Amino acid sequence: MMDEVFGAGYARSLASDLVLGALGGRTAQQALDEGEPPRVVWEALCDATGQSEATRWLHRGDTKKALRRNARR
Protein backbone atom coordinates (compact mmCIF):
# COMPACT_ATOMS: atom_id res chain seq x y z
CA MET A 1 0.00 0.00 0.00
CA MET A 2 2.86 2.39 0.69
CA ASP A 3 4.07 1.96 -2.89
CA GLU A 4 0.63 2.90 -4.19
CA VAL A 5 0.40 6.05 -2.08
CA PHE A 6 3.99 7.30 -2.10
CA GLY A 7 5.63 5.54 -5.05
CA ALA A 8 8.05 2.63 -4.63
CA GLY A 9 11.27 4.57 -4.04
CA TYR A 10 9.83 7.16 -1.67
CA ALA A 11 7.88 4.47 0.23
CA ARG A 12 11.09 2.55 0.94
CA SER A 13 12.78 5.75 2.08
CA LEU A 14 9.90 6.66 4.40
CA ALA A 15 9.78 3.17 5.87
CA SER A 16 13.47 3.08 6.68
CA ASP A 17 14.32 6.74 7.38
CA LEU A 18 11.32 8.59 8.86
CA VAL A 19 11.42 8.36 12.66
CA LEU A 20 7.89 8.42 14.03
CA GLY A 21 7.12 9.70 17.51
CA ALA A 22 3.86 7.77 17.53
CA LEU A 23 5.92 4.59 17.22
CA GLY A 24 8.22 5.41 20.11
CA GLY A 25 10.93 7.03 18.00
CA ARG A 26 11.20 4.09 15.61
CA THR A 27 10.93 3.97 11.86
CA ALA A 28 8.05 2.10 10.25
CA GLN A 29 10.41 -0.73 9.31
CA GLN A 30 11.80 -1.00 12.84
CA ALA A 31 8.29 -1.03 14.31
CA LEU A 32 7.13 -3.76 11.93
CA ASP A 33 10.27 -5.80 12.56
CA GLU A 34 9.57 -5.56 16.30
CA GLY A 35 6.00 -6.83 15.90
CA GLU A 36 3.96 -3.62 15.78
CA PRO A 37 0.68 -4.28 13.94
CA PRO A 38 0.78 -2.98 10.34
CA ARG A 39 -2.41 -0.98 10.89
CA VAL A 40 -0.78 0.96 13.75
CA VAL A 41 2.27 1.65 11.60
CA TRP A 42 0.11 2.76 8.68
CA GLU A 43 -1.85 5.16 10.90
CA ALA A 44 1.39 6.66 12.24
CA LEU A 45 2.70 7.13 8.69
CA CYS A 46 -0.56 8.72 7.58
CA ASP A 47 -0.50 11.11 10.54
CA ALA A 48 3.13 12.08 9.95
CA THR A 49 2.65 12.68 6.23
CA GLY A 50 -0.76 14.38 6.38
CA GLN A 51 -2.71 11.80 4.40
CA SER A 52 -6.46 12.15 3.86
CA GLU A 53 -9.07 9.85 5.33
CA ALA A 54 -9.56 8.26 1.90
CA THR A 55 -5.89 7.34 1.76
CA ARG A 56 -5.92 5.97 5.30
CA TRP A 57 -8.57 3.43 4.34
CA LEU A 58 -7.21 2.28 0.98
CA HIS A 59 -6.71 -1.22 2.34
CA ARG A 60 -10.46 -1.56 2.80
CA GLY A 61 -11.50 -1.14 -0.82
CA ASP A 62 -10.52 -0.67 -4.43
CA THR A 63 -7.15 1.06 -4.13
CA LYS A 64 -7.02 2.56 -7.61
CA LYS A 65 -10.56 3.86 -7.35
CA ALA A 66 -9.85 5.45 -3.97
CA LEU A 67 -6.64 7.05 -5.24
CA ARG A 68 -8.46 8.55 -8.23
CA ARG A 69 -11.19 9.86 -5.94
CA ASN A 70 -8.57 11.28 -3.58
CA ALA A 71 -6.69 12.99 -6.44
CA ARG A 72 -9.81 14.90 -7.47
CA ARG A 73 -10.10 16.58 -4.07
Phi and psi in degrees as a GROMACS rama.xvg file:
@    title "Ramachandran Plot"
@    xaxis  label "Phi"
@    yaxis  label "Psi"
@TYPE xy
-60.7467  -39.0457  MET-2
-61.0602  -39.1838  ASP-3
-68.7392  -34.506  GLU-4
-85.7189  -44.2865  VAL-5
-106.297  -12.5474  PHE-6
89.1796  148.622  GLY-7
-58.8367  -48.9526  ALA-8
-65.8819  -46.548  GLY-9
-68.082  -36.0833  TYR-10
-60.6696  -44.5546  ALA-11
-62.7521  -40.7523  ARG-12
-63.9397  -46.6485  SER-13
-58.7624  -45.7354  LEU-14
-62.0158  -35.9501  ALA-15
-99.2328  -18.0477  SER-16
-114.299  -30.5192  ASP-17
-78.8671  114.352  LEU-18
-84.4355  125.903  VAL-19
-110.851  119.62  LEU-20
-59.9461  -37.1729  GLY-21
-64.1489  -17.2247  ALA-22
-108.511  25.8208  LEU-23
70.7308  32.516  GLY-24
76.1124  23.4498  GLY-25
-108.344  159.975  ARG-26
-79.5474  168.158  THR-27
-59.8159  -42.6992  ALA-28
-64.1107  -43.4232  GLN-29
-61.1477  -44.3469  GLN-30
-62.6515  -44.1805  ALA-31
-63.8807  -43.4022  LEU-32
-61.2534  -28.3909  ASP-33
-93.6227  9.701  GLU-34
94.5766  7.54172  GLY-35
-65.0104  136.738  GLU-36
-60.881  137.195  PRO-37
-54.2142  -36.1686  PRO-38
-62.8445  -39.2737  ARG-39
-65.2615  -42.5537  VAL-40
-64.5483  -44.2071  VAL-41
-60.4111  -45.0431  TRP-42
-60.6441  -41.9553  GLU-43
-63.5749  -42.0423  ALA-44
-63.9763  -43.1351  LEU-45
-62.6253  -42.7379  CYS-46
-61.4162  -46.75  ASP-47
-67.9404  -27.6533  ALA-48
-107.125  5.65386  THR-49
67.3973  38.6732  GLY-50
-77.4113  150.297  GLN-51
-73.2192  167.923  SER-52
-62.2473  -37.324  GLU-53
-60.8285  -42.0029  ALA-54
-67.5035  -39.0239  THR-55
-58.302  -29.7201  ARG-56
-107.599  19.2156  TRP-57
-55.5926  -34.7081  LEU-58
-67.3031  -9.95956  HIS-59
-96.4242  -2.65576  ARG-60
-155.285  -157.99  GLY-61
-72.4188  106.912  ASP-62
-59.8092  -48.7831  THR-63
-64.3933  -39.8493  LYS-64
-63.7862  -43.8012  LYS-65
-66.4868  -39.3765  ALA-66
-64.3725  -41.4034  LEU-67
-62.6863  -44.3381  ARG-68
-61.3045  -42.8202  ARG-69
-65.6661  -37.0811  ASN-70
-67.29  -27.2522  ALA-71
-76.3694  -13.7845  ARG-72
